[in-house]
Amino acid sequence: MDSLRICNWDRMAMIWFYLHCVTAIVIVIADARGTLEPTINKWEKKLGIPVPEEVDVEAIIREQ
């Protein structure tokens, strides 16, 4: 019985390991494509977390 429990623990550990690896790869690819920040901002708005609006400093300088 003990060897069965160890085997199941090893399986769960590997599932968590690969889940974290896949998540990290998805985050890196989304960041490289430039889609990570907009996606996170939309997700935060859906959750009701206040997201500061982006200010275009160059446009403000041009207006003055």
Secondary structure, 3 states (H helix, E strand, C coil): CHHHHHHHHHHHHHHHHHHHHHHHHHHHHHHHHCCHHHHHHHHHHHHCCCCCCCCCHHHHHHHC
